[in-house]
């Protein structure tokens, strides 16, 4: 497993595993994929530096590979981090071991299919690369071939990796997706990232996006196989259980009890928080993100936020793989970079706070917000946060244009009164009655709760014909009593009905669960009065 600690002990050309989020996509890179010396074909695939001399008369084939800039998942909690320092399984060629001579490999079909035009092969860049190939081989030191390379100390939260993808459809990998990559590690200090195209195979063309990604600071991983990770993949020692209703009900009851204790014996708030933790965007209809369920807990002050705010943050960290806490202040809004920004000088996407993985959770502490003046950046950040709350979209700033990217995050707001800056889907007044200890939860129970949240939130859910009639009649009756009820309220009720059903492991809304939703809404409105 490639980590800031293990990278110091891993030899170049080792087979390693790396987990991270795709933070930026640097486009495609042309390289000399295969070249022929006499009757023997050699390849530069899965390598930065050519292993064999390439004469000026070599027959060459130009191939492409994709460049992905990957980082540790923002907000990843320690229990979901597989990058344990004691997991260092590497497969290397021993320094003193004689290499097996490569057999003559006549690449015919694959090479011919990826043939390029004569214009590319005769371009100055290719000629320069042919002339500089010998120099590239001379620049490979003994350390690069046989021993460890000197690498700098990395911050655990700032350990990027440039992943090079071969032979994979573009649709398989998307921005902000979390992946596990297995491939060949190259971390060569002697490979200079200059612009003369003479040192790296990847410098076949002038790659401006690599200016600030020198090999001495960013390891390269030539990917052999990759897979997208789900929340269940991040649960170690995940219980091998089927989501059967009776089992789900038991786990639900124990988790709800835990949340109730965390929230000072506020049973109603605990029920709403449980539905909130199960929410996800399961479909989009026009601009509506169906399934989102942001929650605003009100009634906090400086003393209660120090107690219950920390409790809530700790509980979320122990239950969800990715979570972050944002202290909302005027200074934060005026100075923070929430939306990603394209820097055309480095041709890099500068990340923002809101660029995160699917399923991330944000707890926003609004109790620290005091009166002040927002500058232009603060106003823009406020708008970006509102868009995320309402539409589950984050606006990426590409300077000449802006693009809204789909998101799927959970947002919990802790405030003194109802938030006017970030209007949540549901507002509930927080009424704790005790502040006793929450107790110690064993790892097995925590894993069962994590498995429960990750599993049931992905269950399909429908409303049968009979229940559709019941729901419609109840909504009509509610509208007759309160004319202020609108489409947003009815959508919220339907979302709560779905979340209540899946919380019990059911895939179809029952009359019992619908009645529970109505009772929760009744009690919530009584508190707001």
C-alpha positions as CSV (number, residue, x, y, z in Angstrom):
1,X,0.0,0.0,0.0
2,X,1.5,3.3,-1.1
3,X,1.6,5.8,1.7
4,X,3.9,8.8,2.8
5,X,5.7,6.3,5.0
6,X,6.0,3.3,2.8
7,X,7.1,5.2,-0.3
8,X,10.4,5.7,1.4
9,X,11.0,2.0,1.5
10,X,9.6,0.9,-1.8
11,X,12.0,0.3,-4.7
12,X,11.2,1.7,-8.2
13,X,9.3,-0.6,-10.5
14,X,7.5,-2.3,-7.6
15,X,3.9,-3.4,-7.8
16,X,2.0,-1.2,-5.4
17,X,-1.6,-0.4,-4.4
18,X,-2.8,3.2,-4.1
19,X,-6.2,4.5,-3.0
20,X,-7.3,8.1,-3.8
21,X,-9.8,10.5,-5.3
22,X,-9.4,11.8,-8.9
23,X,-8.8,15.5,-8.2
24,X,-7.8,16.5,-11.7
25,X,-7.7,15.0,-15.2
26,X,-4.7,16.2,-17.1
27,X,-5.8,14.8,-20.5
28,X,-4.0,12.3,-22.7
29,X,-0.3,11.9,-23.1
30,X,1.4,10.7,-26.3
31,X,4.4,8.4,-25.9
32,X,6.4,6.0,-28.0
33,X,4.6,2.8,-27.0
34,X,6.6,0.4,-29.2
35,X,9.7,0.6,-31.3
36,X,11.5,-2.0,-33.4
37,X,15.2,-2.7,-33.4
38,X,16.1,-5.1,-36.2
39,X,13.6,-7.9,-35.7
40,X,12.8,-7.2,-32.0
41,X,9.9,-5.2,-30.8
42,X,10.4,-3.3,-27.4
43,X,7.8,-1.3,-25.5
44,X,7.8,1.7,-23.2
45,X,4.4,0.8,-21.7
46,X,4.2,1.0,-17.9
47,X,7.5,3.0,-17.8
48,X,8.7,6.6,-17.8
49,X,12.2,5.8,-19.2
50,X,13.0,3.6,-22.1
51,X,14.7,0.4,-21.1
52,X,16.5,-0.3,-24.4
53,X,18.3,1.9,-26.8
54,X,16.2,3.3,-29.6
55,X,18.2,3.9,-32.7
56,X,17.5,6.8,-35.2
57,X,16.1,4.3,-37.7
58,X,13.8,2.5,-35.3
59,X,10.3,1.8,-36.5
60,X,8.0,3.4,-33.9
61,X,4.4,3.4,-32.8
62,X,2.9,6.3,-30.9
63,X,0.3,5.4,-28.3
64,X,-1.7,7.4,-25.8
65,X,-2.3,7.1,-22.0
66,X,-4.5,9.2,-19.7
67,X,-3.1,11.2,-16.8
68,X,-5.0,11.4,-13.5
69,X,-3.9,13.5,-10.6
70,X,-5.1,11.7,-7.5
71,X,-5.0,12.7,-3.9
72,X,-6.1,11.2,-0.5
73,X,-9.9,11.5,-0.2
74,X,-10.7,14.9,1.4
75,X,-12.1,14.3,4.9
76,X,-11.4,10.6,5.0
77,X,-11.7,9.3,8.5
78,X,-9.0,7.2,10.0
79,X,-11.1,4.0,10.3
80,X,-11.7,4.1,6.6
81,X,-8.1,4.6,5.7
82,X,-6.5,1.4,4.4
83,X,-3.0,3.0,4.1
84,X,-1.7,1.3,7.2
85,X,2.1,1.7,7.6
86,X,2.6,-2.0,8.3
87,X,1.0,-3.0,5.0
88,X,4.0,-3.0,2.6
89,X,3.5,-5.9,0.2
90,X,5.8,-5.2,-2.7
91,X,7.1,-7.3,-5.5
92,X,10.4,-6.1,-6.8
93,X,13.4,-7.3,-8.8
94,X,16.2,-7.8,-6.4
95,X,19.2,-5.4,-7.1
96,X,21.8,-8.2,-7.4
97,X,19.6,-10.5,-9.3
98,X,20.4,-10.9,-13.0
99,X,17.5,-9.9,-15.1
100,X,16.0,-12.5,-17.5
101,X,16.7,-11.5,-21.1
102,X,13.5,-10.3,-22.7
103,X,12.3,-12.6,-25.5
104,X,11.9,-11.3,-28.9
105,X,8.4,-10.1,-29.1
106,X,6.9,-9.5,-32.5
107,X,4.0,-7.2,-31.8
108,X,2.0,-7.2,-35.0
109,X,-1.8,-6.9,-34.6
110,X,-1.9,-4.5,-31.6
111,X,0.9,-2.3,-32.9
112,X,-0.6,-2.0,-36.4
113,X,-4.0,-1.1,-35.0
114,X,-2.5,1.8,-33.1
115,X,-0.3,3.0,-35.9
116,X,-0.1,6.8,-36.5
117,X,0.4,9.0,-39.4
118,X,3.7,9.8,-41.0
119,X,3.3,13.4,-40.0
120,X,3.5,12.5,-36.3
121,X,6.4,10.1,-36.7
122,X,8.4,12.6,-38.7
123,X,7.6,15.5,-36.3
124,X,10.5,17.4,-34.6
125,X,9.5,16.0,-31.2
126,X,9.9,12.4,-32.3
127,X,13.2,13.1,-34.0
128,X,14.4,14.9,-30.9
129,X,13.3,12.0,-28.8
130,X,15.2,9.5,-31.0
131,X,18.3,11.6,-30.7
132,X,18.0,11.9,-27.0
133,X,17.2,8.3,-26.2
134,X,20.8,7.4,-25.5
135,X,21.2,10.4,-23.2
136,X,18.1,9.3,-21.3
137,X,19.6,5.9,-20.7
138,X,22.9,7.5,-19.5
139,X,20.9,9.6,-17.0
140,X,19.6,6.5,-15.3
141,X,21.8,6.1,-12.2
142,X,22.5,3.1,-10.2
143,X,20.0,4.2,-7.6
144,X,17.2,4.3,-10.2
145,X,17.9,0.8,-11.3
146,X,19.1,-1.1,-8.2
147,X,18.3,0.7,-5.0
148,X,16.2,3.1,-3.1
149,X,15.6,6.6,-4.3
150,X,15.7,9.6,-2.0
151,X,12.2,11.0,-1.5
152,X,11.0,13.9,0.6
153,X,8.9,13.6,3.6
154,X,5.2,13.8,2.8
155,X,2.3,15.1,4.8
156,X,-0.2,12.3,5.3
157,X,-3.0,14.5,4.1
158,X,-1.0,15.8,1.1
159,X,0.3,12.8,-0.8
160,X,-0.6,13.1,-4.5
161,X,0.0,10.5,-7.1
162,X,0.1,10.9,-10.9
163,X,-1.7,7.8,-12.2
164,X,-1.2,6.8,-15.8
165,X,-4.1,4.8,-17.3
166,X,-3.8,2.5,-20.2
167,X,-6.5,0.9,-22.4
168,X,-9.5,2.1,-20.4
169,X,-12.6,3.8,-21.7
170,X,-12.9,7.4,-20.5
171,X,-16.4,6.8,-19.1
172,X,-14.9,4.4,-16.5
173,X,-13.2,7.2,-14.6
174,X,-14.7,10.4,-13.5
175,X,-13.7,13.5,-11.6
176,X,-14.0,13.1,-7.8
177,X,-14.5,9.3,-8.0
178,X,-12.6,7.2,-5.4
179,X,-10.5,4.4,-6.9
180,X,-8.1,1.8,-5.9
181,X,-5.2,1.5,-8.4
182,X,-2.7,-1.3,-8.7
183,X,0.3,-0.7,-10.9
184,X,4.0,-0.1,-11.3
185,X,5.5,2.6,-9.2
186,X,8.1,4.9,-10.7
187,X,9.7,7.5,-8.4
188,X,12.8,8.5,-10.2
189,X,14.7,11.6,-9.1
190,X,17.0,11.3,-12.1
191,X,14.2,11.7,-14.5
192,X,14.3,15.5,-15.1
193,X,11.0,17.2,-15.9
194,X,12.5,19.5,-18.4
195,X,11.0,20.7,-21.6
196,X,13.5,19.5,-24.1
197,X,11.9,16.1,-24.4
198,X,15.1,14.2,-23.8
199,X,14.7,12.6,-20.4
200,X,11.2,11.2,-20.1
201,X,9.3,9.1,-22.5
202,X,6.3,11.1,-21.5
203,X,7.9,14.3,-22.8
204,X,7.2,13.2,-26.4
205,X,5.3,16.4,-26.6
206,X,5.6,19.5,-24.4
207,X,3.4,18.7,-21.4
208,X,2.7,22.0,-19.7
209,X,0.5,20.4,-17.1
210,X,3.5,18.5,-15.7
211,X,5.5,21.7,-14.9
212,X,4.6,21.6,-11.2
213,X,4.6,17.8,-11.0
214,X,8.3,16.8,-10.9
215,X,9.0,13.1,-10.4
216,X,11.0,13.9,-7.3
217,X,7.8,15.1,-5.6
218,X,4.9,13.3,-7.2
219,X,5.3,9.5,-7.6
220,X,4.1,8.0,-10.9
221,X,1.8,4.9,-10.9
222,X,1.5,3.1,-14.2
223,X,-1.9,1.5,-13.6
224,X,-2.5,-2.2,-14.6
225,X,-5.9,-2.6,-13.0
226,X,-8.3,-0.3,-11.2
227,X,-11.7,-0.4,-9.5
228,X,-14.1,2.1,-8.1
229,X,-14.6,1.9,-4.4
230,X,-18.0,1.9,-2.7
231,X,-18.5,2.8,1.0
232,X,-18.7,-0.9,1.8
233,X,-15.2,-1.4,0.3
234,X,-13.9,1.0,3.0
235,X,-15.3,-1.0,5.9
236,X,-12.6,-3.3,7.2
237,X,-13.8,-6.6,8.6
238,X,-17.2,-5.8,7.2
239,X,-19.8,-8.3,8.5
240,X,-20.9,-10.8,5.9
241,X,-24.6,-10.2,6.4
242,X,-27.5,-10.0,4.0
243,X,-29.8,-7.0,4.5
244,X,-32.6,-9.0,6.0
245,X,-35.4,-7.0,7.7
246,X,-35.1,-8.6,11.1
247,X,-31.4,-8.0,11.2
248,X,-31.7,-4.5,9.9
249,X,-34.3,-3.7,12.5
250,X,-31.9,-4.8,15.3
251,X,-29.0,-2.7,14.0
252,X,-31.3,0.2,13.4
253,X,-32.6,0.1,17.0
254,X,-29.1,0.0,18.5
255,X,-27.8,2.8,16.2
256,X,-30.9,5.0,17.0
257,X,-30.3,4.4,20.7
258,X,-26.7,5.5,20.3
259,X,-27.7,8.7,18.4
260,X,-30.3,9.5,21.1
261,X,-27.6,9.3,23.8
262,X,-25.2,11.5,21.7
263,X,-28.0,14.0,21.3
264,X,-28.7,14.3,25.0
265,X,-31.8,12.0,25.0
266,X,-33.5,14.0,22.3
267,X,-35.3,11.1,20.6
268,X,-37.0,13.2,17.9
269,X,-33.7,14.8,16.8
270,X,-32.1,11.4,16.7
271,X,-34.7,10.0,14.4
272,X,-34.2,13.0,12.0
273,X,-30.4,12.6,12.2
274,X,-30.8,8.9,11.3
275,X,-32.8,9.7,8.2
276,X,-30.3,12.4,7.3
277,X,-27.4,10.0,7.5
278,X,-29.2,7.6,5.2
279,X,-30.0,10.2,2.5
280,X,-28.5,10.2,-0.9
281,X,-29.3,11.6,-4.4
282,X,-30.9,8.6,-6.1
283,X,-32.3,10.4,-9.2
284,X,-32.4,13.8,-10.8
285,X,-35.5,15.3,-12.3
286,X,-34.7,18.5,-14.2
287,X,-32.9,20.6,-11.5
288,X,-34.3,18.7,-8.5
289,X,-32.0,16.3,-6.7
290,X,-34.4,13.7,-5.4
291,X,-33.3,12.0,-2.2
292,X,-31.3,14.8,-0.6
293,X,-32.2,15.6,3.0
294,X,-30.2,18.4,4.5
295,X,-30.9,19.1,8.2
296,X,-30.7,22.2,10.4
297,X,-30.6,21.6,14.2
298,X,-31.4,24.9,16.0
299,X,-31.2,26.0,19.6
300,X,-27.4,25.9,20.1
301,X,-25.5,28.4,22.0
302,X,-21.8,28.7,22.9
303,X,-22.0,26.3,25.8
304,X,-24.2,23.6,24.1
305,X,-22.2,23.7,20.9
306,X,-19.0,22.9,22.8
307,X,-20.6,19.8,24.2
308,X,-23.1,18.5,21.7
309,X,-21.3,19.9,18.6
310,X,-18.2,17.8,19.4
311,X,-20.4,14.8,20.2
312,X,-22.1,15.1,16.8
313,X,-18.9,15.5,15.0
314,X,-17.3,12.5,16.7
315,X,-20.4,10.3,16.0
316,X,-20.4,11.3,12.3
317,X,-16.6,10.6,12.0
318,X,-17.1,7.1,13.5
319,X,-20.0,6.2,11.2
320,X,-19.2,7.7,7.8
321,X,-16.0,7.3,5.7
322,X,-15.7,11.0,4.6
323,X,-16.7,13.9,6.8
324,X,-15.6,17.5,7.3
325,X,-16.6,20.3,9.7
326,X,-16.9,23.9,8.5
327,X,-16.9,26.7,11.0
328,X,-19.0,29.3,9.2
329,X,-17.7,32.8,9.9
330,X,-17.5,36.0,8.0
331,X,-13.8,35.7,7.7
332,X,-14.1,32.1,6.4
333,X,-16.6,33.1,3.7
334,X,-14.4,36.1,2.7
335,X,-11.1,34.1,2.5
336,X,-11.9,30.5,1.7
337,X,-11.9,28.9,-1.7
338,X,-15.0,26.7,-1.8
339,X,-15.3,26.1,-5.5
340,X,-12.5,24.6,-7.6
341,X,-10.7,27.0,-9.9
342,X,-8.8,26.3,-13.1
343,X,-5.2,27.8,-13.2
344,X,-4.3,28.1,-16.8
345,X,-0.6,29.0,-16.0
346,X,0.0,25.6,-14.6
347,X,-3.0,24.0,-16.5
348,X,-4.1,22.5,-13.2
349,X,-7.5,22.4,-11.3
350,X,-7.0,24.1,-8.0
351,X,-9.2,22.2,-5.5
352,X,-11.8,23.9,-3.3
353,X,-13.3,22.9,0.0
354,X,-16.4,21.6,-1.7
355,X,-14.6,19.3,-4.2
356,X,-15.1,16.0,-2.4
357,X,-16.1,12.4,-3.0
358,X,-19.6,11.2,-3.3
359,X,-21.2,10.4,0.0
360,X,-19.2,13.0,1.9
361,X,-20.7,14.7,5.0
362,X,-20.4,18.3,5.9
363,X,-21.2,19.6,9.4
364,X,-21.5,23.4,9.3
365,X,-21.2,25.2,12.6
366,X,-23.1,28.5,12.2
367,X,-22.9,29.4,15.9
368,X,-19.7,31.3,15.3
369,X,-21.2,33.6,12.7
370,X,-21.3,37.2,13.8
371,X,-22.2,40.4,12.1
372,X,-19.9,41.7,9.4
373,X,-19.5,42.6,5.8
374,X,-19.0,40.1,3.0
375,X,-16.7,40.9,0.2
376,X,-17.1,39.7,-3.4
377,X,-15.5,36.3,-2.5
378,X,-17.8,35.9,0.5
379,X,-20.9,36.6,-1.5
380,X,-19.8,34.1,-4.2
381,X,-19.0,31.5,-1.5
382,X,-22.5,32.0,0.0
383,X,-24.1,31.4,-3.4
384,X,-21.9,28.3,-4.0
385,X,-23.1,26.9,-0.6
386,X,-26.7,27.6,-1.4
387,X,-26.4,25.9,-4.8
388,X,-25.0,22.8,-3.1
389,X,-27.8,22.8,-0.5
390,X,-30.6,23.3,-3.0
391,X,-29.4,21.6,-6.2
392,X,-26.5,19.3,-5.0
393,X,-24.2,20.9,-7.5
394,X,-20.9,22.6,-7.2
395,X,-19.9,25.3,-9.7
396,X,-16.4,24.9,-11.1
397,X,-14.7,28.1,-12.2
398,X,-12.8,27.7,-15.5
399,X,-12.2,31.5,-15.7
400,X,-13.7,31.9,-19.1
401,X,-16.8,29.9,-18.2
402,X,-18.3,28.1,-15.2
403,X,-19.6,24.6,-15.1
404,X,-21.9,23.1,-12.5
405,X,-20.9,19.5,-11.5
406,X,-23.2,17.1,-9.8
407,X,-22.6,16.3,-6.2
408,X,-24.0,14.0,-3.6
409,X,-23.2,15.2,-0.1
410,X,-25.0,15.3,3.2
411,X,-25.2,18.7,5.0
412,X,-26.0,19.2,8.7
413,X,-26.2,22.7,10.0
414,X,-25.8,23.6,13.7
415,X,-27.1,27.1,14.5
416,X,-28.7,29.2,17.2
417,X,-31.8,30.0,15.1
418,X,-33.0,29.0,11.7
419,X,-30.2,29.5,9.2
420,X,-31.0,32.3,6.8
421,X,-27.8,31.8,4.8
422,X,-28.3,28.1,4.2
423,X,-31.9,27.1,4.1
424,X,-32.0,23.3,4.8
425,X,-34.7,20.9,3.7
426,X,-35.7,20.3,7.3
427,X,-35.4,22.5,10.4
428,X,-35.8,21.0,13.9
429,X,-35.4,22.6,17.3
430,X,-32.8,20.7,19.3
431,X,-34.0,19.9,22.9
432,X,-31.4,17.9,24.9
433,X,-32.4,16.8,28.4
434,X,-29.1,15.4,29.6
435,X,-25.4,15.5,28.9
436,X,-24.3,12.2,30.3
437,X,-21.4,10.1,28.9
438,X,-22.0,8.4,25.6
439,X,-20.1,5.3,26.6
440,X,-17.5,3.3,24.7
441,X,-18.6,1.5,21.6
442,X,-16.7,-1.6,20.5
443,X,-15.3,-1.9,17.0
444,X,-17.6,-4.8,16.0
445,X,-20.7,-2.7,16.8
446,X,-19.3,0.3,14.9
447,X,-18.6,-1.9,11.9
448,X,-22.2,-3.2,12.0
449,X,-23.5,0.4,12.1
450,X,-21.2,1.4,9.2
451,X,-22.3,-1.6,7.2
452,X,-26.0,-0.7,7.9
453,X,-25.6,2.9,6.7
454,X,-23.7,1.9,3.6
455,X,-26.0,-0.9,2.7
456,X,-29.6,0.3,3.3
457,X,-29.0,3.7,1.8
458,X,-28.5,2.0,-1.5
459,X,-31.6,-0.1,-1.4
460,X,-34.3,0.5,-4.1
461,X,-37.6,1.8,-2.8
462,X,-41.0,2.2,-4.4
463,X,-44.5,3.2,-3.3
464,X,-47.3,0.8,-4.2
465,X,-50.6,1.8,-5.8
466,X,-52.5,1.5,-2.5
467,X,-50.0,3.6,-0.6
468,X,-49.9,6.2,-3.4
469,X,-53.6,6.8,-2.8
470,X,-53.1,7.1,0.9
471,X,-50.2,9.5,0.5
472,X,-52.1,11.7,-2.0
473,X,-55.2,11.9,0.3
474,X,-53.0,12.9,3.3
475,X,-51.3,15.6,1.3
476,X,-54.6,17.0,0.0
477,X,-55.9,17.0,3.6
478,X,-52.8,18.7,4.9
479,X,-53.0,21.4,2.1
480,X,-56.6,22.1,3.1
481,X,-55.5,22.8,6.7
482,X,-52.4,24.8,5.8
483,X,-52.4,26.6,2.5
484,X,-48.8,27.6,2.8
485,X,-47.7,24.0,2.1
486,X,-46.1,23.6,-1.3
487,X,-44.3,21.2,-3.6
488,X,-41.1,21.3,-1.6
489,X,-42.9,20.2,1.5
490,X,-44.6,17.3,-0.3
491,X,-41.3,16.3,-1.8
492,X,-39.7,16.3,1.6
493,X,-42.4,14.1,3.0
494,X,-41.9,11.6,0.2
495,X,-38.2,11.6,0.8
496,X,-38.8,11.0,4.5
497,X,-41.1,8.1,3.6
498,X,-38.5,6.5,1.4
499,X,-35.7,7.0,4.1
500,X,-38.0,5.6,6.8
501,X,-38.7,2.5,4.7
502,X,-35.1,1.8,3.8
503,X,-34.0,2.4,7.4
504,X,-36.0,-0.8,8.2
505,X,-34.6,-2.6,5.2
506,X,-37.9,-2.4,3.3
507,X,-38.1,-1.7,-0.4
508,X,-41.7,-0.6,-0.4
509,X,-43.4,2.1,1.7
510,X,-45.7,0.6,4.3
511,X,-48.6,2.3,6.1
512,X,-46.8,1.9,9.4
513,X,-43.7,3.8,8.2
514,X,-45.8,6.5,6.6
515,X,-47.6,7.1,9.9
516,X,-44.2,7.4,11.6
517,X,-43.2,10.1,9.1
518,X,-46.4,12.0,9.8
519,X,-45.9,11.8,13.5
520,X,-42.3,13.0,13.2
521,X,-43.5,16.0,11.2
522,X,-46.2,16.8,13.7
523,X,-43.8,16.8,16.6
524,X,-41.3,18.8,14.7
525,X,-43.8,21.5,13.9
526,X,-45.0,21.7,17.5
527,X,-41.4,22.4,18.6
528,X,-41.0,25.2,16.0
529,X,-44.1,26.9,17.5
